Amino acid sequence: MDVSYRTRCSVVDSIPATASGFTLIEVLITLFITAVGLLSLAALQIQGLRATHSAVMRTHAVAFTTEMAERLRATALSVASSSCSVIPCPPPTLSAAEIEDWRARIAQALPAGTGSVETAVTATDVNVDWNDHGTAQQLSLSLMP
């Protein structure tokens, strides 16, 4: 028992008097810098998630706009090939049920999503509006006859 006590004391006694560890201030500063870095990484992650969500919503809007434009083009081709005696041909129109179905799918997929098709003699405009994190967004496509 006496030998182990001397061994432990000799190890402690062999540490030079000038050797020292970290002070409490150094540890606190290190913890503060690490915490600031981790909070910055969390903020960057949140910003990345928001950007990804915005990109997904814009992709949906582009898909809805393109879908309606293709429907209008297909309708215009069928009208032009069947009987179009007036030059220029009248702008294509879809049934109210098709447009309402399209609007319902927009409202389901996009926050505060709405869609509209505005037909004029010179062009047909397809619009999709939605809310992106409190900011109103709009995607518009004009189709020329």
Secondary structure, DSSP 8 states (H G I E B T S, - for coil): -HHHHHHHHHHHHTS-TT-----HHHHHHHHHHHHHHHHHHHHHHHHHHHHHHHHHHHHHHHHHHHHHHHHHHHHHHHHHHH---SSS-------HHHHHHHHHHHHHHSTT-EEEEEE-SS-EEEEEEEEETTEEEEEEEEE--
